[in-house]
């Protein structure tokens, strides 16, 4: 029998964390009887000891790739335990994808409602079933009576609070299944209209049949539906020919990395310099610096109140420590919205009260 310590150990030179990989060449019959003591069990436990960075990473999504695929690549290149994003981009779209790593995924609920800015191209005269270039052409119409003045007047009519019908090909769920799956099966589902806000719409160039514009809108707005509705209002139909997200949740695409850059940085882990800390990810939420007493109350999940010296300004409040680490976010009733136990954990603590 080979002793346990003879298992090969590999060290991550970038972080100094220990990663134990199993070697199935060694013979230990008891592992077949008790998989809980197997090498993979030890591997998972020791991996939790590795330091993992939490924060926001801005990615410039390429064309013809799903948002989920981009997040999976980011997760693999960064070695993150958890990863998510704050708003889906269609495969044909490019631009800013706000990725949350590790404990920063708890901030997604606050970032999902942020405003977004897009640059888009509306192509008039052609309607498609998906309202963009990825779908099948339904019909083509003459646009000889469409003038730039009519186009400008029509598009400006969408500024403000409007009702928008979600497209049949979308990621919205019905009975636990995305709408685009229902549509591909020949069973399109019509969702009720939703209220969205178009706060600004600027026409950049009109070269018929294409219209280039920039739009600032609320979360949940479908730009391809906006293009289809504009084409229907002009009587000629239309679809989305190009879409690029330039800003989201207060972040700009100019600060984003593309996947090629991230892959080069993954070798030296220099991407960490581009990571936005959780406390800086929500600049619009005011913060309160916790003392040792308040820190321990948050650590053990004790209720908070006005007696703790917290004066909540707005809907939420960030609780930070003296080193500007985000400890928790509470609402106006002093209830916990999310807590960051790894930050609260002190040296020598064997476990935390909060669920990891």
C-alpha positions in Angstrom: 0.0 0.0 0.0 1.4 3.4 -1.0 1.2 6.0 1.8 -1.1 9.0 1.3 1.8 11.5 1.2 3.2 9.8 -1.8 0.5 11.4 -3.9 1.9 13.9 -6.4 1.6 17.5 -5.3 1.6 20.3 -7.9 1.9 23.9 -6.8 0.5 26.9 -8.6 3.5 29.3 -9.0 1.4 32.4 -9.6 -0.5 32.2 -6.3 1.4 29.7 -4.2 -1.8 27.8 -3.5 -1.6 24.1 -3.2 -3.5 21.9 -5.7 -3.7 18.2 -5.1 -4.3 16.1 -8.1 -5.2 12.4 -7.9 -2.9 9.8 -9.4 -4.9 6.7 -10.2 -1.8 4.7 -11.0 -1.3 3.9 -7.3 -3.2 0.9 -6.0 -5.4 1.3 -3.0 -8.4 -1.1 -3.0 -10.2 0.6 -0.1 -10.9 3.6 -2.4 -13.3 1.4 -4.4 -15.2 0.6 -1.3 -15.3 4.1 0.2 -15.3 6.8 -2.5 -15.6 9.6 0.2 -12.0 9.0 1.1 -10.9 9.0 -2.5 -8.3 11.3 -4.1 -10.9 13.5 -5.8 -12.4 14.2 -2.3 -9.1 15.4 -1.1 -8.6 17.3 -4.3 -11.8 19.3 -3.9 -11.1 20.1 -0.2 -7.6 21.4 -0.8 -8.8 23.4 -3.8 -11.1 25.4 -1.5 -7.9 26.6 0.3 -6.6 28.3 -2.8 -7.0 32.1 -2.8 -9.6 33.2 -5.4 -10.1 36.8 -6.5 -13.7 38.2 -6.4 -14.6 41.1 -8.5 -16.0 42.4 -11.8 -14.2 41.7 -15.1 -15.3 43.6 -18.2 -15.2 41.5 -21.4 -15.7 42.6 -25.0 -17.8 39.8 -26.4 -17.1 38.7 -29.9 -19.7 38.1 -32.6 -21.3 34.6 -33.1 -20.7 33.5 -29.6 -23.3 33.1 -26.8 -22.9 35.0 -23.5 -22.9 31.7 -21.6 -19.9 30.5 -23.8 -18.0 33.7 -23.0 -18.6 33.3 -19.3 -17.4 29.7 -19.5 -14.2 30.8 -21.2 -13.6 33.5 -18.6 -14.2 31.1 -15.8 -11.7 28.6 -17.3 -9.0 31.2 -18.0 -9.3 32.9 -14.5 -9.7 29.7 -12.6 -12.8 31.2 -10.9 -15.0 28.9 -8.8 -18.1 30.8 -9.8 -18.8 33.2 -12.7 -21.8 34.9 -14.2 -22.9 38.0 -16.1 -25.3 40.8 -15.6 -27.2 40.8 -18.9 -27.3 38.5 -21.9 -26.1 39.6 -25.4 -27.4 37.8 -28.4 -24.9 35.7 -30.4 -24.8 38.2 -33.3 -24.2 41.1 -30.9 -20.8 42.3 -29.7 -19.6 44.6 -26.9 -19.6 44.8 -23.2 -20.4 41.8 -21.1 -20.0 42.4 -17.3 -18.7 39.2 -15.7 -18.9 38.6 -12.0 -16.3 36.3 -10.5 -16.6 34.2 -7.3 -18.3 36.1 -4.5 -19.0 39.1 -6.8 -21.7 37.0 -8.3 -23.8 38.0 -5.3 -23.8 41.6 -6.8 -25.5 40.5 -10.0 -28.9 41.3 -8.6 -27.9 45.0 -8.1 -26.3 45.3 -11.5 -29.0 43.6 -13.6 -31.3 46.7 -13.3 -28.6 49.1 -14.6 -29.1 51.2 -17.8 -27.4 50.1 -21.0 -26.1 51.9 -24.1 -26.1 50.3 -27.6 -24.9 51.2 -31.1 -27.2 49.6 -33.6 -28.0 49.5 -37.3 -31.6 49.2 -38.5 -32.1 47.7 -42.0 -35.4 48.7 -43.5 -37.5 46.8 -46.1 -36.8 43.2 -44.8 -38.6 41.4 -41.9 -37.2 38.3 -40.3 -38.7 35.8 -37.8 -36.0 36.6 -35.2 -36.0 40.4 -35.9 -32.3 40.2 -36.7 -30.0 38.9 -39.4 -29.9 35.4 -37.8 -33.4 34.5 -38.7 -35.4 33.5 -41.8 -36.7 36.3 -44.1 -40.4 36.6 -43.9 -40.9 39.2 -46.6 -39.3 42.1 -48.4 -41.0 45.4 -49.1 -40.4 48.6 -51.1 -38.9 51.5 -49.3 -39.0 54.1 -52.1 -41.5 56.3 -50.1 -39.3 56.2 -46.9 -37.3 59.4 -46.4 -34.7 60.3 -43.8 -37.1 62.8 -42.2 -39.7 60.1 -41.7 -37.2 57.8 -40.2 -35.9 60.4 -37.8 -39.5 61.3 -36.7 -40.5 57.7 -36.3 -37.5 56.8 -34.2 -37.8 59.8 -31.9 -41.4 58.7 -31.2 -40.0 55.8 -29.2 -38.2 58.0 -26.7 -39.8 57.7 -23.3 -41.7 54.9 -21.5 -43.1 52.4 -24.0 -44.7 49.0 -24.1 -42.6 46.4 -25.8 -43.5 42.8 -26.8 -40.7 40.4 -26.1 -39.7 38.5 -29.2 -40.5 34.9 -29.7 -36.8 34.1 -30.1 -35.5 35.2 -26.7 -34.1 33.7 -23.5 -37.2 34.5 -21.5 -38.6 31.3 -19.8 -42.0 29.7 -20.2 -42.7 26.6 -18.2 -39.0 26.4 -17.4 -37.9 26.4 -21.1 -36.5 29.4 -23.1 -38.9 31.0 -25.6 -36.5 30.3 -28.5 -36.8 26.6 -27.9 -40.5 26.8 -28.1 -40.2 28.8 -31.3 -37.8 26.3 -32.9 -40.3 23.5 -32.1 -43.0 25.4 -34.0 -44.8 26.4 -30.8 -44.1 30.2 -30.4 -45.2 31.6 -27.1 -46.4 35.2 -26.8 -45.3 36.9 -23.6 -47.3 40.0 -22.4 -45.8 43.4 -23.2 -43.3 44.9 -20.8 -42.7 48.4 -19.8 -39.3 49.7 -20.9 -37.7 53.1 -20.9 -35.8 54.6 -23.9 -34.1 57.6 -22.2 -32.1 58.7 -25.3 -32.0 57.9 -29.0 -29.5 59.6 -31.3 -29.4 59.0 -35.0 -25.8 58.9 -36.2 -26.2 58.3 -39.9 -29.0 57.4 -42.4 -27.9 55.7 -45.6 -31.1 53.9 -46.7 -31.9 51.2 -46.3 -29.7 51.3 -43.2 -30.1 53.6 -40.2 -27.2 53.9 -37.7 -28.3 55.1 -34.2 -27.2 55.0 -30.5 -29.8 54.3 -27.8 -29.7 54.5 -24.0 -32.3 52.3 -22.4 -33.4 50.4 -19.3 -32.6 46.8 -18.6 -34.8 44.3 -20.4 -35.1 46.4 -23.6 -34.8 44.4 -26.9 -33.2 46.6 -29.5 -34.2 44.1 -32.3 -37.8 44.6 -31.3 -37.3 48.3 -31.3 -36.0 48.0 -34.9 -38.9 45.7 -36.0 -41.4 48.1 -34.4 -39.8 51.1 -36.1 -40.0 49.3 -39.5 -43.6 48.4 -39.0 -44.4 52.1 -38.1 -42.8 53.1 -41.4 -44.9 50.5 -43.2 -41.9 48.8 -44.8 -40.7 46.5 -42.0 -37.2 46.2 -40.7 -34.7 44.2 -38.7 -31.6 44.6 -36.6 -28.5 44.3 -38.8 -25.8 45.1 -36.2 -25.7 45.6 -32.4 -22.9 46.6 -30.1 -23.2 47.3 -26.4 -21.0 50.2 -25.4 -22.0 50.7 -21.7 -23.7 48.8 -19.0 -24.2 49.3 -15.3 -22.0 52.4 -15.4 -19.1 50.5 -17.1 -17.7 51.3 -20.5 -16.6 48.9 -23.2 -13.4 51.0 -23.5 -12.2 49.3 -20.3 -13.0 45.8 -21.4 -10.7 43.0 -22.4 -11.3 40.8 -25.4 -10.8 37.0 -25.1 -7.5 37.0 -26.9 -6.1 39.5 -24.4 -7.5 37.6 -21.5 -5.9 34.4 -22.7 -2.4 36.0 -22.9 -2.9 37.5 -19.4 -4.0 34.2 -17.9 -0.5 32.8 -18.0 0.8 35.5 -15.6 -2.6 36.2 -14.1 -2.0 39.9 -14.9 -5.8 40.2 -15.6 -6.1 40.8 -11.8 -5.0 44.4 -12.4 -8.2 44.9 -14.5 -10.5 43.4 -11.9 -13.0 45.8 -10.3 -13.4 45.2 -6.6 -16.9 44.5 -5.3 -16.9 47.7 -3.3 -16.2 49.7 -6.4 -18.7 47.8 -8.5 -21.7 49.7 -6.9 -20.6 53.4 -6.8 -24.1 54.7 -6.5 -24.7 52.9 -3.2 -23.4 54.8 -0.1 -21.2 53.0 2.3 -20.6 52.8 6.1 -17.3 51.8 7.7 -17.8 49.1 10.3 -15.9 48.9 13.6 -14.9 45.7 15.3 -18.2 45.3 17.1 -20.2 45.7 13.9 -17.9 43.4 12.0 -18.4 40.6 14.5 -22.2 41.1 14.4 -22.1 40.7 10.6 -19.8 37.7 10.9 -22.3 35.8 13.1 -25.4 37.0 11.3 -26.8 39.1 14.2 -29.5 41.6 13.3 -28.5 45.2 12.7 -30.4 48.4 13.5 -30.1 52.1 14.1 -28.3 51.5 17.3 -25.3 50.3 15.4 -24.7 53.8 14.1 -25.8 53.0 10.5 -27.6 55.8 8.7 -29.0 54.3 5.5 -29.1 56.7 2.6 -31.2 55.4 -0.3 -32.5 51.9 -0.8 -29.3 50.0 0.1 -26.2 50.5 2.1 -22.7 49.0 1.8 -20.9 47.9 4.9 -17.1 48.1 4.5 -14.1 47.6 6.8 -11.1 49.9 7.3 -9.4 48.4 4.2 -12.4 49.1 2.0 -13.3 45.5 1.8 -17.0 44.9 1.2 -18.5 43.0 4.2 -22.2 43.1 3.4 -25.0 45.0 1.7 -28.2 45.8 3.7 -31.5 47.3 2.7 -33.5 50.1 4.2 -34.9 47.9 6.9 -31.4 46.8 8.0 -31.9 43.3 6.6 -29.0 41.5 4.9 -29.1 41.4 1.1 -25.8 39.7 0.7 -22.7 39.0 2.9 -19.1 38.2 2.0 -18.0 35.6 4.6 -14.5 35.2 3.2 -13.8 38.8 3.9 -15.3 38.6 7.4 -13.4 35.5 8.2 -10.5 36.2 10.5 -7.2 34.3 10.8 -7.6 31.3 13.1 -11.3 30.9 12.4 -12.1 27.3 11.6 -15.5 27.9 10.1 -18.0 30.7 9.5 -21.7 30.9 10.5 -22.7 31.9 7.0 -23.3 29.3 4.3 -20.4 29.2 1.8 
